[in-house]
């Protein structure tokens, strides 16, 4: 089985790809001009910010950068494309022959290209309406090789790609749209315009099962383009698969060849790889760090900042508590550090605690004081009542941290005071 993707993402620009119309939300058909509505005689002019963003994405995906970037016309008729062609890229794409590593496997990137989005079709009862505010939106299309072979790889690829785009400033809150190219034999079937990771997985799962059923029935798989019905969770036949020849690609004469060799790409961040590195010699696994940082640059910055001074588990817990109770959108480092210290002292972080720290107030920490005899009795009682934890400690020595934390928290004791006695007493169990 082979799966290839064509992922489409809107680039973070203030104006459209070939004109100066705003990208801000507005009433239908108000952010428009002769260029983005396809008036005869109108001439496109490339948005340099879109070119730079596409260049950074190609660089982050380890592509060979095409110094002489150019555009072509993809010719087809549809109501949302009144000039009857879309300006896109082929041989002159911004980047090619790249890759993205996932789960120890390399997924090839065939091409990263910049293109314009057509207008938006709005169905209203018996009416078909067009909103040209979207027409000319700068898109990047990321075309992979058919290297994805199962659902897990598909999910991992999209998650890692979203993270890379996020750190490059691309608005991933707009759901990623993708075309799936799936083949379980020698015939490729395309599933068009699937929106969101969940739908992408469901569409792939259904289409793979459908193709298997066709072959089991002794029939031939049709080379076709299908759509994904989100309500019914099935793919449906739309038309026969188009070929490149049918699109009638021709060089775009209204745009020159662009020398982009002097551009400087934005520095990419590979949060997945950073999570693996941070997890080494840490008390937190890579999956936990990955889930927190893949789409949160502020969390990553805080972890990197405080990792040399504090335990990773304490840092993660402090950030999680602030996210739950804090008012500020960006966690202030000084507040996070106070919360980390509180966690390392074995104290619970409450909503009131976070509010006090945000207001600049300190929270006093008072610990119970016990003599050695009383402390030993308390620890022995806990160990006697929790034989499973003792057994787990004998298998995994790191369990001692959980035992110390439980005893300290439940009795209002300082973890350091408990730690020394627990180590001695566990030796007798």
C-alpha positions as CSV (number, residue, x, y, z in Angstrom):
1,X,0.0,0.0,0.0
2,X,1.2,3.5,-0.9
3,X,-0.1,6.9,0.2
4,X,1.0,10.2,-1.1
5,X,-0.2,13.6,0.0
6,X,-0.8,17.0,-1.6
7,X,-1.1,19.4,1.4
8,X,-2.4,22.9,0.9
9,X,-1.8,25.6,3.5
10,X,-2.5,29.4,3.4
11,X,0.6,31.5,3.8
12,X,0.8,34.2,6.5
13,X,0.7,37.4,4.4
14,X,-1.2,40.6,4.8
15,X,-2.1,40.8,1.1
16,X,-3.0,38.3,-1.6
17,X,-0.5,36.5,-3.8
18,X,-0.6,38.6,-7.0
19,X,-2.4,41.8,-5.9
20,X,-2.5,44.2,-2.9
21,X,-6.0,43.2,-1.7
22,X,-6.2,42.6,2.1
23,X,-6.3,39.1,3.6
24,X,-8.4,40.3,6.6
25,X,-11.9,38.9,7.1
26,X,-14.5,41.1,5.5
27,X,-18.0,41.1,4.0
28,X,-18.2,38.9,0.8
29,X,-16.7,40.4,-2.3
30,X,-15.2,43.5,-0.7
31,X,-11.5,42.6,-0.6
32,X,-11.3,42.3,-4.4
33,X,-9.8,43.9,-7.5
34,X,-9.5,43.2,-11.2
35,X,-6.5,40.9,-10.7
36,X,-8.0,38.5,-8.1
37,X,-11.4,38.5,-9.9
38,X,-9.7,37.6,-13.2
39,X,-10.6,40.6,-15.4
40,X,-9.1,40.5,-18.9
41,X,-6.0,42.5,-19.2
42,X,-5.2,42.6,-15.5
43,X,-1.5,41.8,-14.6
44,X,-0.4,39.8,-11.6
45,X,2.6,41.0,-9.4
46,X,4.2,38.5,-7.0
47,X,3.9,39.2,-3.3
48,X,7.5,38.9,-2.0
49,X,6.4,38.0,1.5
50,X,4.6,34.9,0.1
51,X,7.7,33.9,-1.8
52,X,9.8,34.2,1.4
53,X,7.4,32.2,3.4
54,X,7.2,29.4,0.8
55,X,11.1,29.5,0.6
56,X,11.3,29.0,4.4
57,X,8.9,26.0,4.3
58,X,10.9,24.4,1.4
59,X,14.1,25.0,3.4
60,X,12.6,23.5,6.6
61,X,11.6,20.4,4.6
62,X,15.2,20.0,3.4
63,X,14.4,20.7,-0.2
64,X,16.7,21.7,-2.9
65,X,15.9,25.3,-3.6
66,X,15.2,26.3,-7.2
67,X,17.2,29.4,-7.7
68,X,15.1,30.3,-10.8
69,X,11.5,30.1,-9.5
70,X,8.8,30.4,-12.1
71,X,5.0,30.0,-12.5
72,X,2.7,28.2,-14.9
73,X,-1.0,28.3,-15.8
74,X,-3.1,25.2,-14.8
75,X,-5.9,25.4,-17.3
76,X,-9.4,24.2,-16.3
77,X,-13.0,25.6,-16.1
78,X,-14.9,26.0,-12.8
79,X,-17.2,28.8,-11.6
80,X,-14.7,29.9,-8.9
81,X,-12.0,30.5,-11.5
82,X,-13.4,33.0,-14.1
83,X,-10.1,33.4,-16.0
84,X,-10.2,29.6,-16.5
85,X,-6.7,28.9,-15.2
86,X,-4.9,28.8,-11.8
87,X,-1.5,30.3,-11.4
88,X,0.7,27.6,-9.8
89,X,4.2,26.0,-10.2
90,X,5.6,22.8,-11.7
91,X,9.2,22.5,-12.8
92,X,10.0,26.0,-11.4
93,X,8.7,25.2,-8.0
94,X,10.3,27.0,-5.0
95,X,11.8,23.6,-3.7
96,X,12.0,19.9,-4.6
97,X,13.6,16.6,-3.6
98,X,13.2,17.2,0.2
99,X,12.2,15.0,3.1
100,X,10.6,14.8,6.5
101,X,11.7,12.2,9.0
102,X,9.0,10.5,11.1
103,X,9.2,7.5,13.4
104,X,12.6,6.6,12.2
105,X,11.4,6.7,8.5
106,X,12.1,9.3,5.8
107,X,9.1,10.6,3.8
108,X,10.2,12.1,0.5
109,X,9.0,15.6,-0.4
110,X,8.6,15.8,-4.2
111,X,7.9,19.4,-4.5
112,X,7.0,22.6,-2.5
113,X,5.1,25.0,-4.7
114,X,3.4,28.4,-4.3
115,X,0.0,28.9,-5.9
116,X,-3.2,31.0,-5.7
117,X,-6.5,29.9,-4.2
118,X,-9.6,30.2,-6.2
119,X,-12.8,31.9,-5.0
120,X,-15.1,30.3,-2.5
121,X,-18.3,28.6,-3.7
122,X,-21.2,29.0,-1.3
123,X,-24.4,26.9,-1.7
124,X,-27.6,28.6,-0.6
125,X,-30.6,26.4,-1.4
126,X,-31.0,26.4,-5.2
127,X,-28.4,29.2,-5.5
128,X,-24.7,28.9,-6.1
129,X,-22.9,32.0,-4.8
130,X,-19.3,33.1,-5.2
131,X,-17.2,35.0,-2.7
132,X,-14.0,36.4,-4.3
133,X,-12.4,37.5,-1.0
134,X,-10.6,34.1,-1.0
135,X,-9.6,34.3,-4.6
136,X,-5.8,35.0,-4.8
137,X,-5.1,33.8,-1.3
138,X,-1.4,32.7,-1.3
139,X,-1.1,28.9,-0.7
140,X,1.8,26.6,-0.4
141,X,1.3,23.1,-1.7
142,X,3.5,20.3,-0.3
143,X,3.6,17.2,-2.5
144,X,5.0,14.1,-1.0
145,X,6.3,10.9,-2.5
146,X,4.1,7.8,-2.0
147,X,6.2,6.8,1.0
148,X,3.5,6.6,3.6
149,X,2.4,3.0,4.2
150,X,0.0,3.0,7.1
151,X,-2.3,5.1,9.3
152,X,0.2,5.7,12.0
153,X,2.7,7.1,9.5
154,X,0.0,9.3,8.0
155,X,-0.9,10.7,11.4
156,X,2.7,11.3,12.4
157,X,3.6,13.0,9.2
158,X,0.7,15.5,9.4
159,X,1.4,16.2,13.1
160,X,5.1,16.9,12.5
161,X,4.3,19.0,9.4
162,X,1.8,21.1,11.3
163,X,4.4,21.7,14.1
164,X,7.0,22.8,11.6
165,X,4.5,25.2,9.9
166,X,3.4,26.5,13.3
167,X,7.0,27.5,14.3
168,X,7.4,29.2,10.9
169,X,4.4,31.4,11.7
170,X,1.8,29.7,9.4
171,X,-1.7,29.9,10.8
172,X,-2.5,26.3,11.4
173,X,-5.7,27.2,13.1
174,X,-7.1,27.2,9.6
175,X,-7.5,23.5,9.1
176,X,-5.0,22.0,6.7
177,X,-6.5,20.7,3.5
178,X,-5.0,17.8,1.7
179,X,-5.5,15.5,-1.3
180,X,-4.9,11.8,-0.7
181,X,-3.4,9.6,-3.4
182,X,-3.9,6.0,-2.4
183,X,-2.9,2.8,-4.2
184,X,-3.0,-0.8,-3.0
185,X,-2.3,-2.2,-6.5
186,X,-0.9,-0.4,-9.6
187,X,-3.8,2.0,-9.8
188,X,-3.8,5.4,-8.0
189,X,-7.0,6.9,-6.7
190,X,-7.1,10.5,-5.6
191,X,-9.4,11.7,-2.7
192,X,-9.7,15.5,-3.1
193,X,-10.0,18.4,-0.6
194,X,-10.0,16.5,2.8
195,X,-10.0,19.0,5.7
196,X,-8.5,18.3,9.1
197,X,-6.4,15.4,10.5
198,X,-9.4,13.5,11.7
199,X,-11.1,13.5,8.3
200,X,-7.8,12.7,6.6
201,X,-7.4,9.5,8.7
202,X,-11.0,8.5,8.2
203,X,-10.9,9.1,4.5
204,X,-7.7,7.1,4.1
205,X,-9.1,4.3,6.3
206,X,-12.3,4.0,4.2
207,X,-10.6,4.3,0.8
208,X,-8.1,1.6,1.7
209,X,-10.9,-0.8,2.8
210,X,-12.9,0.1,-0.3
211,X,-10.1,-0.8,-2.7
212,X,-9.5,-4.1,-0.9
213,X,-13.2,-4.9,-1.3
214,X,-13.1,-4.2,-5.0
215,X,-10.1,-6.5,-5.5
216,X,-11.7,-9.3,-3.4
217,X,-14.7,-9.1,-5.6
218,X,-12.5,-9.7,-8.6
219,X,-13.1,-6.3,-10.1
220,X,-10.6,-3.7,-11.3
221,X,-10.0,-0.5,-9.3
222,X,-10.9,2.6,-11.4
223,X,-8.4,5.4,-11.8
224,X,-10.5,8.2,-10.6
225,X,-10.9,11.3,-8.4
226,X,-13.1,10.9,-5.4
227,X,-14.5,13.2,-2.7
228,X,-14.8,12.6,1.0
229,X,-18.3,12.8,2.5
230,X,-17.7,13.9,6.1
231,X,-21.3,13.1,7.3
232,X,-21.3,9.6,5.9
233,X,-17.6,9.1,6.4
234,X,-17.2,7.6,2.9
235,X,-15.4,8.5,-0.3
236,X,-17.6,9.1,-3.4
237,X,-16.7,9.0,-7.1
238,X,-16.5,12.5,-8.7
239,X,-14.8,12.0,-12.1
240,X,-12.1,10.2,-14.0
241,X,-8.6,11.1,-12.9
242,X,-7.2,14.1,-14.8
243,X,-3.8,13.9,-16.4
244,X,-1.2,16.7,-16.6
245,X,-1.9,16.9,-20.3
246,X,-5.6,17.6,-19.7
247,X,-4.7,20.5,-17.5
248,X,-2.7,22.1,-20.4
249,X,0.1,23.6,-18.3
250,X,1.7,26.6,-20.1
251,X,4.3,29.0,-18.9
252,X,2.8,32.1,-17.2
253,X,3.8,35.0,-19.5
254,X,2.7,37.8,-17.1
255,X,5.3,36.8,-14.5
256,X,9.0,36.7,-14.9
257,X,11.5,34.1,-13.7
258,X,12.5,35.0,-10.1
259,X,16.0,34.6,-8.7
260,X,15.4,33.7,-5.0
261,X,19.0,32.6,-4.2
262,X,19.5,35.7,-2.1
263,X,16.6,35.1,0.2
264,X,17.2,34.1,3.9
265,X,14.9,31.5,5.3
266,X,13.4,31.6,8.7
267,X,15.1,29.3,11.2
268,X,13.1,26.0,11.4
269,X,12.2,24.4,14.7
270,X,11.8,20.7,14.9
271,X,9.9,20.2,18.2
272,X,9.7,16.5,17.8
273,X,13.5,16.1,17.7
274,X,13.9,18.6,20.6
275,X,11.4,16.6,22.7
276,X,13.5,13.4,22.1
277,X,16.7,15.3,23.2
278,X,15.0,16.8,26.3
279,X,13.7,13.4,27.3
280,X,17.2,11.9,27.6
281,X,18.2,11.6,31.2
282,X,14.9,13.1,32.2
283,X,12.1,11.9,34.4
284,X,9.5,12.6,31.6
285,X,9.1,10.7,28.4
286,X,9.4,12.3,25.0
287,X,5.7,11.8,24.2
288,X,4.6,14.1,27.1
289,X,7.1,16.8,26.1
290,X,6.1,16.4,22.5
291,X,2.4,16.9,23.3
292,X,3.1,20.0,25.2
293,X,5.5,21.7,22.8
294,X,4.6,20.7,19.2
295,X,2.2,23.6,18.9
296,X,3.2,25.8,21.8
297,X,6.4,27.8,21.4
298,X,6.1,29.5,24.8
299,X,6.0,26.1,26.6
300,X,9.1,25.0,24.6
301,X,10.9,28.2,25.6
302,X,10.1,27.8,29.2
303,X,11.3,24.1,29.2
304,X,14.6,25.0,27.6
305,X,15.1,27.9,30.0
306,X,14.5,26.0,33.2
307,X,15.8,22.5,32.2
308,X,19.3,23.2,33.6
309,X,18.0,24.2,37.1
310,X,14.9,22.0,37.8
311,X,13.5,18.5,37.2
312,X,11.6,18.1,34.0
313,X,8.5,16.7,35.7
314,X,8.3,19.8,37.9
315,X,8.6,22.1,34.9
316,X,5.9,20.3,33.0
317,X,3.6,20.2,35.9
318,X,4.0,23.9,36.6
319,X,3.3,24.8,33.0
320,X,0.2,22.6,33.0
321,X,-1.1,24.2,36.2
322,X,-0.6,27.7,34.8
323,X,-2.4,26.8,31.5
324,X,-5.3,25.5,33.6
325,X,-5.6,28.4,36.1
326,X,-3.6,31.4,34.7
327,X,-5.1,34.5,33.1
328,X,-2.2,35.6,30.9
329,X,-2.0,34.1,27.4
330,X,1.8,33.9,27.6
331,X,3.1,32.4,30.9
332,X,5.4,34.9,32.6
333,X,8.8,33.1,33.3
334,X,9.0,34.5,36.8
335,X,5.6,33.0,37.7
336,X,6.4,29.7,36.2
337,X,9.7,29.5,38.2
338,X,7.8,30.1,41.4
339,X,5.4,27.4,40.5
340,X,8.2,25.0,39.7
341,X,9.8,25.6,43.1
342,X,6.4,25.0,44.7
343,X,6.1,21.7,42.9
344,X,9.6,20.6,43.8
345,X,8.8,21.4,47.5
346,X,6.0,18.9,47.2
347,X,3.1,21.5,47.5
348,X,-0.1,21.4,45.5
349,X,-0.5,24.2,42.9
350,X,-4.1,25.6,43.2
351,X,-6.0,28.2,41.3
352,X,-5.5,30.6,44.3
353,X,-1.8,29.9,44.2
354,X,-1.5,30.8,40.5
355,X,-3.6,33.9,41.0
356,X,-1.4,35.1,43.9
357,X,1.8,34.6,41.9
358,X,0.2,36.5,38.9
359,X,-0.6,39.4,41.2
360,X,3.0,39.5,42.4
361,X,2.2,38.0,45.8
362,X,4.3,35.2,47.3
363,X,2.8,32.1,48.8
364,X,4.4,31.1,52.1
365,X,5.2,27.4,52.4
366,X,5.0,25.9,55.9
367,X,6.0,22.3,56.5
368,X,5.1,20.0,59.4
369,X,8.0,19.2,61.8
370,X,8.3,15.6,63.0
371,X,11.0,13.9,65.0
372,X,12.9,10.9,63.6
373,X,10.8,8.3,65.5
374,X,7.5,9.8,64.4
375,X,8.6,10.2,60.8
376,X,9.8,6.6,60.7
377,X,6.4,5.3,62.0
378,X,4.6,7.4,59.4
379,X,6.7,6.1,56.6
380,X,6.5,2.4,57.7
381,X,2.7,2.7,58.0
382,X,2.6,4.1,54.4
383,X,4.8,1.3,53.1
384,X,2.8,-1.4,54.9
385,X,-0.4,0.0,53.4
386,X,1.0,0.2,49.9
387,X,2.8,-3.1,49.2
388,X,2.3,-2.7,45.4
389,X,4.4,0.5,45.4
390,X,7.1,-1.3,47.3
391,X,7.1,-4.2,44.8
392,X,7.2,-1.7,41.9
393,X,10.2,0.1,43.6
394,X,12.1,-3.2,43.6
395,X,11.5,-3.4,39.8
396,X,12.0,0.3,39.0
397,X,14.0,2.4,41.4
398,X,12.5,5.6,40.1
399,X,9.3,4.7,41.9
400,X,10.9,6.1,45.0
401,X,10.2,9.6,43.8
402,X,6.5,8.8,43.7
403,X,6.6,7.3,47.2
404,X,8.4,10.4,48.6
405,X,6.0,12.7,46.9
406,X,2.9,10.9,48.2
407,X,4.2,10.8,51.8
408,X,5.3,14.5,51.7
409,X,2.1,15.7,50.1
410,X,-0.3,13.7,52.3
411,X,1.4,14.8,55.5
412,X,2.6,18.3,54.7
413,X,6.2,17.4,55.0
414,X,9.2,18.7,53.1
415,X,10.2,16.1,50.4
416,X,13.9,16.4,51.2
417,X,13.2,15.5,54.9
418,X,11.2,12.4,53.8
419,X,13.7,11.3,51.1
420,X,16.6,10.2,53.4
421,X,14.4,8.2,55.7
422,X,12.4,6.5,52.9
423,X,15.6,5.2,51.3
424,X,16.8,3.6,54.5
425,X,13.5,2.1,55.4
426,X,12.9,0.6,51.9
427,X,16.1,-1.4,52.3
428,X,14.3,-3.5,54.9
429,X,11.4,-4.4,52.7
